[in-house]
Amino acid sequence: MLQQVFNTLINASIYALFAMGYALVFGVLDILNLAHGAIFMLGAFTAVQAVLGWHWPLVLAIPLGMVVGGAVGVVLDLVAVAPLQARGSGFLTPLISTIAAGIVFENISLGLFGPDAYSFPTSVFPQTPITIGGAVVQPVDLFVIGLTVCLMVGLTAMLRYSTLGKAIRAVAANRLAAQLLGINVARVVAITFFLASALGALAGIFYGLELQDSISFNMGGSVQLRGLAVIVVGGMDSIPGVMLGALALASSETIGITEIGSSYTDAIAFGLLFLILIVRPSGILGRRGSRVV
């Protein structure tokens, strides 16, 4: 039982990091960044290239992957989102442009790295298992879970108490009013895209650390829909809600695999989430009409 709890927490950590990137951008710009799955992939490819090709230690490869992912997010905003919003486009046009950008990123990665799947070498983390109760846990598992919790707590504190966090919340509430108050809206949007994309890139790196032969040009597709499900079910206005939504999705997947069979995993997971939305359309911890920032 405890072993399954740890397995659930690992999956929930990856889903929560990925979904927070969705929620941050949606909170500020009212759009879904559907290139987020490609940024998830680019972060993983950058880190694995740094480790395998340049022989960097993982402690440097992870920040590099996050910075590259964040930078790609900023470029995405400048090229595929901001020009369209400046022309008064509606919700659908930036949505389509981010889908197109994601396809471009995937094709570039396919050209650079080919169709093969890559893995981090096992030597990047100690391989001595740790026994906790009846569960056998690898050090990388504790690293993924612990760092995710720390980042979520830090992000909550930043949004609530820091000057930057207050500026992000002001832009999310009313961009025109924020601009009249002297807030540099373009700068806040760029920072938000950077933070959101860096979290998505980190989720991709964690995904690659947990699964062998999982880093490929199309790896973002497996998590894209799950990230959307998490923010809708958990509630877009609450970081704890995003984490709870990730736990709900990961738990339902674990139950499906252990109790019924892997063939029905997605049907059980999304069926349970559908039932949650029927009972509470605004999400588990969401407030109707509110968002994460």
C-alpha positions, 0 to 999 in steps of 0.5 A: 500500500505504501509503495503505491502511495509513493508511486502516486506522489511521484506522478502527482508531482510531475502533473502538478508542476506541468499544470501550474505552468498552464494555470499561471499563463491562463491566469494572466492572459486568459489563454491556454498555452498549448505549446506547453507540452513542447516546452515540457519536451525541450526542457528534458532534451536540454538536460539530457543533452547536457548530461550525455553530450557535454558531461555536465552534472545533473545539478547544473543540467536541471537549471539549464533545462529550466532556463532554456524552457523559460526562455522559449516561453518568453520567445513564444509570448513575443512571437505567437501571443503578444502580437495577436493580443495587441491586435485585439484577437479573441481567445481562439487565435492565440490558442491556435498560434500556440498549437502551431508553435508547439508543432514547430518545436516538436519538428525542430527536436525531431530534426536535431535528435531524431525519433529515438528515445533517450534516458538519463544515465543511472549514474546521475543519482545514487542507486541505493534504494531507501526502505520507508515502512514497507515501501522501497524508494529510490533517492531520485523519487524523494528528490522529485517529491521534495523539490516539487513541494518546496517549489509549490510552497515557494510559488504560493508565498511569492504570489501572495507576499512579494512585489512581483507576485502582487504585480502578477495578481494585479495584471491578472485582475485588470491589465488596464488598471495595473498599467495605470498604477505604473506596472510594466504589464509587458514585463510582468507577462514575460516573467509569468511566461518564463516562470510557467515554462520553467516549471513545465521544463522541470516537469519534463526533466523529472519525467525523464528521470523517472522513466527510462527511454521516455525523452522523445520529440513527442513526449509532451502529448502524454501529459498535455491532456492530464495537465488540463484535467488537473487545473480544471478539476483542482481549481485554477485559482488555487495552488493547493487546488492544482496540487490536489487535482494532480493527486486526484488524477495520479491516485485514480491512475494508480487505482486503475493499474493496481485494482483493474488493469492498465488497459483501463487506466485512462478511462478510470482516471478521466471518468472519476475526474468527470464525476468531480466536475459534475459535483463541483464545476469550479474545481475541488478548491476553486472559486467560481470566476477566479484564477490561480493568480 
